[in-house]
């Protein structure tokens, strides 16, 4: 009875309807779930989006109005060397994850991770941080371990620690996780790595390693679509499908925005040339990791099976850097819309010259001059005269106030900004800047 009432008269938006399905039996609940999330779409067709996709489309402007999609920050508030990177990517394969919602439709449905308030599929900032760190560790340390001396291995590990912060499992007397793995990967580099870390933060050798945050600050990514993948295990005896498993996912072709802020707080007070060199080297390293993460390794559950990779081309990609001595080419300001003025004024509070004497007073017309004017010219003259008596005379007699230096508009600094349309182009820009060019 509850199900019949629910089907004929749905309650609330699509997210509320999905929560109500918890009260229903398995097959009927999953059937309605597929209708709400997948709709009538078939692969590679152009049928209308599902009800959940329409919900996401309608809620996206709300996310934008709340500034949950970041824009490039005011770099005058950040230390030199800071930079901001952002681009919109398109999935080449579906993206999967596991939500922590304990009550969802049925046991045979795995929900994709969603924002707790707006119920939009999203990837958390912490997930981006962990995956990008793993990618750089893998391509720069694991794969090149046999090529690196202990000193070079320690230096590379130290640079990554400055970017991402403490290594996972780096605790006094109980090392595990990333830290344990890297210690075992190159044991001879451990002592040099600790020495570099202590010297950078000014920590005594007798004290534990410093706890610190990294220079990179990640933002969550909200996706614009949702869909369903199905796994249907087959019986070995009958070779027929039994108990299909429904996996919510973000489908191929969906879009999301990746945003990353770099703030080298630990370099404040250093030489400007040193800050610039480190910031650009870090940008090149991060660009290399981003390209590998998005195009090769993926950022999804089941990524070893090819899920969660993106297409090479991106949209609205840019990197903006706060650095002394680098400025973008001058851009002509767009002409501001002029205010609507009466015909007798040449500027706000300023009569046209034809209505003024050389000394700045109003020039009265003689009867002979008035007789030669057209009707419209006489009307404008009368309006100018009334304006002069009403406002202009007082403005002309008012002494000009001196403009103090602090009242002058301050020139706004312009920071280096480069746009890109592919991840390979981003890497090329980063490499060019790190080598001393201006891309």
N, C-alpha and C positions, 0 to 999 in steps of 0.2 A: 504493500500500500504506500509506504513512504517512497519507494522507488517510482511508482506510477505518478505520484504527485510531483516528484522531483523532475521527471522527464517532461511532463506536460507543462510544468510551471517552474523553470529554473530559478534558484534563489541567488541573487547577487552576481558579481562579476565571475569571470572564469576561474579565478583562484579560489573563490568561495565554493564554487560548484565542485571543484576537485577535492576540497576538504570534506565536503558532504558525502563524497563517494566512499569514504572510510566506513560508513554505516551500511554499505550494501554488500551483497555477496560477490565473490571473486570475479566470475565471468561477466556478470552484468556491469560491475564496476570498471573492469578493464576495457570493456567495449565502449562505454561512455567516455572513459579516459582517452582512448584512441581518437574518438570523434572530436573531443575538445582540443587535443594537442596536435594531432596529425591532420584532422579534417578529411577532405576528399582528395588530397594531393596524391599524385603518383610520381614516381621518380622522373625527372626531366620534363614534367608537364607545367602548364601555366594556369592551373586551376586556382581559384581564390585562396588566400591564406587561411590558416585555421583560426578558430576563435581566440586561441591563446596568442597567436601572432598579432592579431588585431589589437588585443589588449596591450601587448608590448609596444606596438606602434603608437598607441594613444598615450601611454605612460611616459614615453621617452622625453617629450617636451617638459614634463614635470621634473625629470632628473636634470635636464639642462638648466631649468630655472633655479634649481637648488645648487647649481655649480658642482654637481657630482661628476660632470665631465670637465676636467680641468683645462684651463687655457694657460698660455705662457705667462709666468708671474712678472711682477715688477722687480726687475733685477737691481734697481737702485737700493732695494732692501736686503740684498744678499751680498756676501763677500765676493771679491774678485775671483774669477775662475769658475764661477757657477755656470751651469748650462741646463737647458730644458729640451727634452726630445719628445716628439709626439708624431704618431701616424695612425691612419685607419687601415686595418688589414682585412682581408677576405679569406675565410677558411677554404682550404683546398680539400680537406677531409673533415668529417664530423668531429666535434669536440665533446668529450664526455667527462663527467666528474661525479662525485657522490655527495648528495646533500645529507644533512644531519637531522632531517625531519623524521621523527620516529613513527608518525602516523600519516601514511600517504597511500591512498587508493587501495592497494592490495600488496601482499607480499611478493607477487610476481612482477612488480613495477619498481624499477630503480630510479628515483628522482634525480635530476640534474641539480647542481648547486644553484641556489637562487638567493638574491638579496632578501633579508628577513622582512623588510618593510614593503617593498614594491613588488616582490616576487618575480623579478626579472633575472634570467640566467646571467651569472657573472663569475668572473675569476678574481679571487681576492689578491690584494697587493702582496700579501705574504707568500702566496703561491708563485707569483711572478719572481719574487726575490729568490726563493729557494731553487726554482728551476733554472734561472739565469746563472746562479752561482754554481749549480751542478754542471751546467753546460761549459762554463769557462774552466772549471776544475778538470773536466773531462778532456777538453781539446787542448788545454795549455799545460796540464800537469800529467794526467794519466797517460794520454797518447804520446807525449813527448818525454816521458820519464827517462827512457834510455839515452836520449840525446842531451839531457841537461846535467850539468855538473851539480853537486850538492849546493854550491853557492848560488847558481842560477835558479835552481829549483826553489831554494829558500826565498830568493828575491821575488820570484813570480807568486809564490804563496803569500808573501807579505803584501804585495800590491793588491791581491784579491781580498785579503783581510781588511785593508784600508777601505776598499769599495763597499764590502758587504757587512763589516762588523765582525764580532766574535765568531769563531768557528763553532759549529754545533758540536757539543760534547767536550768543550775545552773547560774542564773544571779541575781544581786542584785535587790530586790524588785519585781522580776517576775520569780518565780520558776515554771518550767513546765517539761514535758518529763520524762526522767528517774529519775531526781532529785525529782520531785513532787511525782512520784509513790513510790519511796523508803521512802520519808518522811512520806507518808500516810501509808505505809506498817508497819512501826515500828516507830511511832512518838517519843517514849521515847529515841530512839537511836540517834536522830538528833544532840543533843548537844554534845554527846561524839564523834560522827563522826567529827564534826567541830573542836573540841578540838585536836583530833589526827592530823587532816590535818594542823592546824595552828602550832602545835608544830613541826611537821616534816619539814615544810618550814620556820619556824621562823617568822610567821606573827602575828602581834598584834591583840588581840581580837576585837579592835575597827575597824580594817580594813576589807574590803571585803575578801572573800575566794580567795586564790591564783589561777591564771590561770597557768596551766602547762600541758606539754605533758607527755604521759605515757612512760613506759619502753619498750613497744612492738612496733615493726615496721613491718608492713605487706607488702607483695608484691602481685601484680596481678597474676592471674592464667589464662593461655591460654589453651583452650581445643582443642583436635585434631580431632573432628568430629562435624558435624551439621546435623540436620534432621528436620522432620515436624511431629507435632501431629495435629490431627483434632478433633474439637468439632462440632457436627452436631445437632443443636437444632431441635426438632420435633414439628410440629403443633399439638395442642391438638385436633383439629377437624379431620384432615386427618391422623394424626400419621405418617406423612412423613417428612423426613428431609428437612429443608429449610435453605438456605444461610449458608453453612458450614464455620466455622471459622478456619483458618490455623494458628497454633502456631509453630513458629520456636523453636527449642530446641537443646540441646546437648543430644544425645541419650544415653540410657543405654549401658554400655561397653566402653564409651569414657573415655579418661584419661586426667588428669591435674596434675600440680605440686603445692603443697602448701609449702610456704616458710615463715619463721618467724624469726625475729632477736630481741633479748632481750639485751638492753643496760641500765644498772642502773646508769645513770648519777647522779642521786640524792644521790647515795651512795659513790661517790668519796670522799676519805679522811677518810672514816670510817674504823673501825677495820676489818682486813681481814677475821677473823672468822665470824663476823656479815654479811659481804658481801656474803660470801659463803653460810651461812645458809639461808639468804633471797633469793638468786638466785636459790638455789635448791628447796626451798619451792614454789617459783613462777613457776618453771619448772613443779613441780608436779601438781599445780593448773591448769596450762595451758593445760597439757596433759589430765587431767580429762575433761576439757571443750572441747578440740578437739575431744576426743572420743565420748562425748555426741552429739556434733554438727554434726559430720560426720555420725554417726551410728543411732542416734535416732531422732533428731529434723530436720536435713536437712538444706541446705543452698541455697534454690531455691525459686522462686515464687511458690505459691501453695504448699509450704512445709507441710502445715497442712493436705494436701491430700496425703502425702507420697513422693512427688517429691524431688529430690535433695539430696538423701542420697547416701553414698558410701559403698563399700565393706570393710569388716574387714581387709583383707590382703592388704598390700601396697608394693611398689617396691622402691628400692634405698633410703630407709628411714635411716636417721642418725641424731644425735644430737651431736654438738661439743661445748665444754665449755672451757672458759678461766678462769682457777682457779689455784691459788698457792697451791702447796702441792698435786695436783692430776696430774698424768701423765699416759699416756697409756703404755702398755707393750712395751718394745723395739722391733722395727721391723728391721730386717736385710735389709740394703739397697740393692736395685737391682744392680747387677754388671753393671757398665758402659761399653759401647762398646769400646774396645781398638782401638786406632788409627792404621791405616795401616802403618807399618814401614818396611823399607828395612831389609833384612835378617841380615845385618851386625850390626844393631843397636839393643840394648836391651831396650832402652827408647829414647824418643826424645832428641837429642843432646848427646847421650851416646853410644859409641861403645861397642860391646860385649867384655868381658874380654879376649877372645882368641886373640884379635888384639892389646892388650895393654901390656906394661911392668909394673912391680910392681910400678914404680914411676908415672904411668899414661901416659907415652909417647907411641907413636905408635911403635909396635914391627915389625921391618923389618924381612922378611924371607930370609934365605940363598938360594943359587941355589939348594943345596941338598934338602932342605925342599920343595922348589917349585916343584922339580922333582917328589916328592912323592905324590903331590896333584893331585886330579882329575881335569878335565877341569872346572867343575862347581865351585870347591873350589878355583881354581886360579882366576876365574872371580870374585867371591865374594871378594877375597883378594884385587884384583886390585880396585874394587869399594870402599872398605873400605879405602884403601890408598888414593885414590883421594878425598874421603869425608874428611879424616883427614887433607889433605893439603888445602882443600877448606874451611872447617868450623871447624873441630874438634880441631885443634891446637890452634886456636884463642879462642875457648871456654874453653879449658883447662888452658890457661894462664890468662884468665880473673878472677880477684879475686871475690870470692863469696860475694854478698851484704848481709849485716845483715838484717834479717827480723824483722821489728818493731812490737811491740805488736798490734798496731792498724791495721797492715796489715794482721794479722792472721784471718782466717775465723771465724766469730762469730757463736757459736752454736745456731741453730734454736730451739726455744722452741717448745715443742710438747704438744698439748692440749688434754684433754680427749675427745675421740670420741667414741660413741657407735652407732652401727647399729641395726635396727629393721625391721621386716617384717610384723608387724601388729600393729594396734593402741593399742591393749591390751598389747603388748610387750613394746611399748613406755611408757605406764603408769607404767608398772612394773619397767622399768629402772629408771623412775623419782622417784618413791616411794623408790626404793632401795638407790638411791643416797641421797635423802632427809633424810633417816634414818641412813646415815653414811657409807653405803657400796659403792662399786665401780662397781656395776652391772656386 
